[in-house]
Amino acid sequence: MEVEITKDTLIGDILTIAPDTAPLFISIGMHCLGCAMASGETLEEACDVHGVDVEEFLEDLAEFVKAEKK
């Protein structure tokens, strides 16, 4: 079963299902991926805090995950 990543998905859940996406988060300035605040934030909340368009980042995540599955 494939899990869909949405703007409401928790960062911790994304990193659990797709750990190789960590560099994408680091690239937007989210360097504390292991802290409790980061893992409990939704993708939308994290993007808001870091001034990143959530829809664009979702596209980047989806492309990355798709490429990793090949």
Secondary structure as GFF3:
##gff-version 3
##sequence-region A 1 70
A	DSSP	alpha_helix	11	17	.	.	.	ID=ss1
A	DSSP	three_ten_helix	19	21	.	.	.	ID=ss2
A	DSSP	alpha_helix	22	27	.	.	.	ID=ss3
A	DSSP	alpha_helix	36	40	.	.	.	ID=ss4
A	DSSP	alpha_helix	43	49	.	.	.	ID=ss5
A	DSSP	alpha_helix	54	69	.	.	.	ID=ss6
###
